[in-house]
Amino acid sequence: MSGSVFQPLLILGVPVGHEVDPQAWGALQRYAADKYGAGVVLNVGGTPDATARPQLLGNWPGCTDDALADLAPHVKPVFFNLDWLEDVA
């Protein structure tokens, strides 16, 4: 298809040992759609590093580094773990 434009897509790897907060996930999806017209998907295979960099695919407006910086505060609350419970016991 000539001249087709792919929807921007944000791909997030779920860090090993982490869960997804459904409210933060929904908020990130809405933000990415409203601001960038982007979809967001999870790679549930698990990434060993909790700080793994999200990947952007497709046609993002402007600089992708700027988009990543803008999305970062919305991505961070999506993942959590319960390691802190070990210190409580």
KAFENKA-V845774 format. One record per residue. OMEGA is omega in radians with two decimals (none if undefined). BURIAL is # if it has 16 or more other C-alpha atoms within 10 Angstrom, else .. Layout:
BEGIN
omega=OMEGA burial=BURIAL
omega=OMEGA burial=BURIAL
END
This chain:
BEGIN
omega=-3.08 burial=.
omega=3.07 burial=.
omega=-3.14 burial=.
omega=3.13 burial=.
omega=-3.14 burial=.
omega=3.07 burial=.
omega=3.06 burial=.
omega=-3.11 burial=#
omega=3.06 burial=#
omega=3.13 burial=#
omega=-3.13 burial=#
omega=3.02 burial=#
omega=3.11 burial=#
omega=-3.14 burial=#
omega=3.11 burial=#
omega=3.11 burial=.
omega=-3.13 burial=.
omega=3.07 burial=#
omega=3.12 burial=.
omega=3.06 burial=.
omega=-3.07 burial=.
omega=3.14 burial=.
omega=3.12 burial=.
omega=3.10 burial=#
omega=3.12 burial=#
omega=3.13 burial=.
omega=3.11 burial=#
omega=3.13 burial=#
omega=3.13 burial=#
omega=-3.13 burial=#
omega=-3.12 burial=#
omega=3.13 burial=#
omega=-3.10 burial=#
omega=-3.04 burial=.
omega=-3.01 burial=.
omega=-3.03 burial=#
omega=-3.00 burial=#
omega=2.96 burial=#
omega=3.13 burial=#
omega=3.11 burial=#
omega=3.10 burial=.
omega=2.96 burial=.
omega=-3.00 burial=.
omega=3.10 burial=.
omega=3.14 burial=.
omega=3.05 burial=.
omega=-3.07 burial=#
omega=-3.06 burial=.
omega=-3.14 burial=.
omega=-3.13 burial=#
omega=-3.14 burial=.
omega=-3.07 burial=.
omega=3.04 burial=.
omega=3.14 burial=.
omega=3.09 burial=.
omega=3.07 burial=#
omega=3.10 burial=.
omega=-3.04 burial=.
omega=3.12 burial=.
omega=3.09 burial=#
omega=3.10 burial=.
omega=-3.09 burial=.
omega=-3.13 burial=.
omega=3.08 burial=.
omega=3.09 burial=.
omega=3.12 burial=.
omega=3.11 burial=#
omega=3.12 burial=#
omega=3.13 burial=.
omega=-3.10 burial=.
omega=-3.03 burial=#
omega=-3.13 burial=.
omega=3.12 burial=.
omega=3.13 burial=#
omega=-3.02 burial=#
omega=-3.10 burial=.
omega=-3.12 burial=.
omega=-3.06 burial=#
omega=3.07 burial=#
omega=3.01 burial=.
omega=-3.09 burial=.
omega=3.14 burial=.
omega=-3.11 burial=.
omega=3.13 burial=.
omega=3.12 burial=.
omega=-3.13 burial=.
omega=-3.10 burial=.
omega=-3.05 burial=.
omega=none burial=.
END
